Each structure stands twice: as structure tokens, then as C-alpha cells.
Amino acid sequence: MTLHKHTTGYDKAPNGGITEADRLGLVQEYYFSRKGKEVARLNAEGQDIISLAIGSPDMPPSPQTVETLCREACRPDAHGYQPTAGIPALREAMAGFYRRWFGVELDPSCEIQPLIGSKEGILHVTLAFVNPGESVLVPNPGYPTYTSLSRLLGCRVVNYNLRPELGWQPDFDELEAMDTSDVRLLWTNYPNMPTGAAACRATYERLVDFARRRGIVVVNDNPYSFILGHEHLSILQVPGAKDCCIEFNSMSKSHNMPGWRVGMLATNAEFVSWILKVKSNIDSGTFRALQLAAAAAYGNDDSWHEEANVRIYARRRELAGRIMEAMGCVYDGKQVGMFLWGRIPDHCSDAEELTEKVLREARVFITPGFIFGSNGQRYVRISLCAKEDRMAEALERIRAAFHS
């Protein structure tokens, strides 16, 4: 390849004139990727940082899940390419999961699409529904990937507000006042991350009604309904929702399988076919043994979910509350999910001032709320994905730092 410096100006650029794509100027490296490097450096220096930042479950999947993976991976015929649509056994298990826990009937042959995690699904759905220059509605605060992937794909991001006075539910008066003529998708996430707001049937009903009247597709990201909550709600429980809504679910949180990268989406058959057009041009399906192991995990009994998730997270949640109090933060005790969201003291200029103090003086890594949007500027988030002894140590370190 010859670069013509006299016509392009490449002689002024580094790397032999090669430059990044313009779209990379629209996003930054993911916060946890960037900050994780700093934490790794501090650990290498012997700092022993306790991470209460990332929502990566630290407990194992059920024994039957691991046993199935090992058994199937030993088969000599298990290592070929797999269908992008997923094997029937996995799709049927996913349909059974929705029937059992949500009371929602899905046709496994055409209303379910397995995903390599929900983050992949955000990409595929956006590519399938939104043209460059069109708009998507994203909650503020909300999962940063809704914004970053939309921008990378040339979409216009329009925020809608979640506020504490409305219980972190959408402000429907604001939504109704918006011009949504070029909006294609509305992203929503309940039980909510980062705020811990529970799912509400009334919110789902209003979102479905809004979607129908405005010709918008609502995408509900629903991976947290098994963490500290006994009421399992799905937007697809609302009559007619399947016509205008897509729901993501993930095994990462509910089944202690974050690194396995198994998720799903559920919607009507036509929407699934559009998304499959995208996905089939990007990947070649998930390892068969992993799919069969995931299908086995969907058969975990009620006691496994209670023992492996609810009770353990409840104990950790109590410790997280004490950590919030030690930092002078206030929080809503009705939160669900695997994080605790708290408002910082008035004397702090912003959340990062507090999180940096905690990192430097107590050697504990927690998340500043600004990464989730401007409505998170005065909040911090604590993950429950750490052993109780480490959380207890974090509490003592923070107490020492704040009360010395």
C-alpha cells in the first residue's frame, strides 16, 4: 500500500499516516476497562485493592451446569460450527424458563434468539432497527453501552430522565412531550441498573402503550429479576407487548455465568428474523457443549436460586448498606439487584471526589455514578459481587479512612 503524502497530509500523522476511524472520537474506552488498568497497577504495587465496582458474580454455576459442559466437551463430534439461531435444546430451555418464571409463552422455533451476552444484543438490535442519523431514547442514568454503541453506529442519542422523586421510573409527562418522529428504539432496564429500582407492572403497561402509539420499539433489558427480588416481572407479560417490544435476559447474573456469555432476546418472529440477518453475518454460533450446559442451567430448581443467589446477596447487601453509611451516603432500602446505589454527602463536590478518596485512602474500588449519566453525578454504586469477608474488610478500611 502506498500512501501519497503530498495529497493526503499523512506525513503529519503518526503510525505511517494511519489514523483511527472518525467514530472512535464519539466514545471513550469503557470506564471499567480504563480504571481496571489503574487498579491492576495498584495491586501489582502491593496495594491489595478490594473491588466493589463491577457486577461480575463470584459464585459458581450449579453443579449440573458444569458437569454438562465437561461431559459434552469430551465428545469428539462436539466441536464444529453451530447454527447462529442456537440449537433447539437451548431455545426450548429458554422458552421453558420464560414459561416457568414469568408465565410468558414463547415459540422456541421463532420467538427466541440466543445471544453471546446482552451487550452483543444491543449491537444487533440497533443494527436491525436504526438507520444512521435516526434517534434512540436512552435512560439517564442508564447502562453506558446503550449510549456508546448507539453513537458508534451513527445514531442520535436522546436521553429521557429517571429521577429519585419518581422512584427512578420514566417521567412519562416528559416522554409524551417529546418529538419522537425519528426515534426507532427506547431502551429501558428493570430491575434497574444502576439505581436498583424494582420493575413495575404499571411502568411496563405505559411503555407498551407509548410504543404502540409512537411506532417505537421498546427494548427491556431484564437480567436482574432473580437478585434480591421474589417477584419476576417481564414486559412481555403485558398483552400485545410482543408486537412492539423486545426483552433481553442473561444467564450472567441469574445463573452465576458471566464469563460464559449466554443471553437471549424474546419478541415476535418477524423481529427475530431481522435480528438474525445481522447476527448471522457477524458470528457462527456458540460452542455446542456450552449451549447444552446453559440448557441444563435453566433447569436449576427453586432452592438453588434461593441458596446460590438470594440469601447470599441479602447478607452482602447488609454490609453494603453499612459501607454507604460509613461514607455518609444515603440510600433507598427497597432496592433490588446486585448493586446498592447511594447519594453522596452534600459536602462532596461530585461522586468522583468520593470514589477517589475511597480508592486512595481505603484501597477500595467503588463506582462513581457519573458514568451512567448526568443524573448520577451525585451518586455512587457498590457491587455485591465480593465475598463477605472482603466486604467486611472494606467496611473497616473505609471507617478508618473517614473517621481517623
ZIBELKA-V334664 format. One record per backbone hydrogen bond with DSSP energy under -1.0 kcal/mol. CO is the residue of the C=O (numbers start at 1). NH is the residue of the N-H. E is the energy in kcal/mol with one decimal. If there is no record, write none. Layout:
CO & NH & E
CO & NH & E
//
This chain:
3 & 5 & -1.3
4 & 7 & -1.2
4 & 8 & -1.7
5 & 9 & -2.0
9 & 12 & -1.8
10 & 13 & -1.6
14 & 17 & -1.3
15 & 18 & -1.3
21 & 24 & -1.5
22 & 25 & -1.9
23 & 26 & -1.8
30 & 34 & -2.4
31 & 35 & -3.4
32 & 36 & -1.4
34 & 38 & -1.0
35 & 39 & -2.4
36 & 40 & -2.5
37 & 41 & -2.0
38 & 42 & -2.3
39 & 43 & -2.5
40 & 44 & -2.2
41 & 45 & -1.3
42 & 47 & -2.5
43 & 46 & -2.0
50 & 365 & -2.8
52 & 383 & -2.6
54 & 56 & -1.5
62 & 66 & -1.6
63 & 67 & -2.8
64 & 68 & -1.9
65 & 69 & -1.9
66 & 70 & -2.5
67 & 71 & -2.5
68 & 72 & -2.7
69 & 73 & -2.4
70 & 74 & -1.0
72 & 75 & -1.2
75 & 78 & -1.4
83 & 86 & -1.8
87 & 91 & -2.0
88 & 92 & -2.8
89 & 93 & -1.7
90 & 94 & -2.4
91 & 95 & -2.1
92 & 96 & -2.2
93 & 97 & -2.1
94 & 98 & -1.9
95 & 99 & -2.1
96 & 100 & -2.7
97 & 101 & -2.4
98 & 102 & -1.4
98 & 104 & -1.9
107 & 110 & -1.4
107 & 111 & -2.9
111 & 267 & -1.6
113 & 265 & -1.6
115 & 117 & -1.4
115 & 263 & -2.6
117 & 121 & -1.1
118 & 122 & -1.9
119 & 123 & -1.3
120 & 124 & -2.3
121 & 125 & -2.8
122 & 126 & -1.9
123 & 127 & -2.4
124 & 128 & -2.0
125 & 129 & -1.6
126 & 130 & -2.5
131 & 134 & -2.3
134 & 156 & -3.0
135 & 184 & -2.8
136 & 158 & -2.8
137 & 187 & -3.0
138 & 160 & -2.0
140 & 162 & -2.5
143 & 146 & -1.5
144 & 148 & -2.5
145 & 149 & -2.1
147 & 151 & -2.3
148 & 152 & -2.4
149 & 153 & -1.6
150 & 155 & -2.7
151 & 154 & -1.7
154 & 133 & -3.4
156 & 136 & -2.3
158 & 138 & -2.4
160 & 140 & -2.0
161 & 171 & -1.1
163 & 166 & -1.2
163 & 168 & -2.8
164 & 167 & -2.1
166 & 169 & -1.2
170 & 172 & -1.1
171 & 175 & -2.1
172 & 176 & -2.6
173 & 177 & -1.3
175 & 178 & -1.2
180 & 183 & -1.3
182 & 135 & -2.5
184 & 217 & -2.3
185 & 137 & -2.8
186 & 219 & -2.9
188 & 221 & -2.8
192 & 196 & -1.8
196 & 336 & -2.3
197 & 192 & -3.0
200 & 204 & -2.1
201 & 205 & -2.5
202 & 206 & -2.1
203 & 207 & -2.4
204 & 208 & -2.4
205 & 209 & -2.1
206 & 210 & -2.5
207 & 211 & -2.7
208 & 212 & -2.4
209 & 213 & -2.2
210 & 214 & -2.2
211 & 215 & -1.3
211 & 216 & -1.7
217 & 186 & -2.3
218 & 246 & -2.5
219 & 188 & -2.6
220 & 248 & -2.8
224 & 227 & -1.7
227 & 337 & -2.5
234 & 237 & -1.7
235 & 238 & -1.5
238 & 241 & -2.3
240 & 243 & -1.3
241 & 244 & -1.5
241 & 245 & -1.7
244 & 218 & -2.0
246 & 220 & -2.8
247 & 266 & -2.1
248 & 222 & -2.0
249 & 264 & -2.5
251 & 255 & -1.6
251 & 257 & -1.1
262 & 251 & -2.5
263 & 115 & -2.8
264 & 249 & -2.3
265 & 113 & -2.3
266 & 247 & -2.2
268 & 272 & -2.1
269 & 273 & -2.1
270 & 274 & -1.9
271 & 275 & -2.3
272 & 276 & -2.5
273 & 277 & -1.4
274 & 278 & -1.1
275 & 279 & -2.7
276 & 280 & -2.7
278 & 281 & -1.4
279 & 282 & -1.8
279 & 283 & -2.4
284 & 82 & -1.4
287 & 291 & -2.0
288 & 292 & -2.4
289 & 293 & -2.1
290 & 294 & -2.4
291 & 295 & -2.3
292 & 296 & -1.9
293 & 297 & -2.0
294 & 298 & -1.7
296 & 299 & -1.4
297 & 300 & -2.2
301 & 305 & -1.4
302 & 306 & -2.1
303 & 307 & -3.0
304 & 308 & -3.4
305 & 309 & -1.3
305 & 310 & -1.8
306 & 311 & -2.4
309 & 313 & -2.8
310 & 314 & -1.9
311 & 315 & -1.7
312 & 316 & -2.1
313 & 317 & -2.6
314 & 318 & -1.5
315 & 319 & -1.4
316 & 320 & -2.5
317 & 321 & -2.2
318 & 322 & -1.5
319 & 323 & -2.0
320 & 324 & -2.5
321 & 325 & -2.2
322 & 326 & -2.1
323 & 327 & -1.5
324 & 329 & -2.7
325 & 328 & -1.2
330 & 343 & -3.0
332 & 335 & -1.3
338 & 384 & -2.4
340 & 382 & -2.7
342 & 380 & -2.4
343 & 330 & -1.8
345 & 348 & -1.5
350 & 354 & -1.1
351 & 355 & -2.6
352 & 356 & -2.5
353 & 357 & -1.5
354 & 358 & -2.3
355 & 359 & -2.2
356 & 360 & -2.8
357 & 361 & -2.8
358 & 362 & -1.4
358 & 364 & -1.4
363 & 50 & -2.4
365 & 52 & -3.1
367 & 381 & -2.6
368 & 371 & -1.2
369 & 372 & -1.9
370 & 373 & -1.7
372 & 142 & -2.3
373 & 376 & -2.1
374 & 377 & -1.6
376 & 379 & -1.8
377 & 351 & -1.8
378 & 344 & -2.3
379 & 369 & -3.1
380 & 342 & -2.6
381 & 367 & -2.1
382 & 340 & -2.2
384 & 386 & -1.2
387 & 391 & -2.3
388 & 392 & -2.6
389 & 393 & -1.9
390 & 394 & -2.5
391 & 395 & -2.3
392 & 396 & -1.9
393 & 397 & -2.5
394 & 398 & -2.5
395 & 399 & -2.5
396 & 400 & -2.1
397 & 401 & -2.3
398 & 402 & -2.4
399 & 403 & -1.7
//
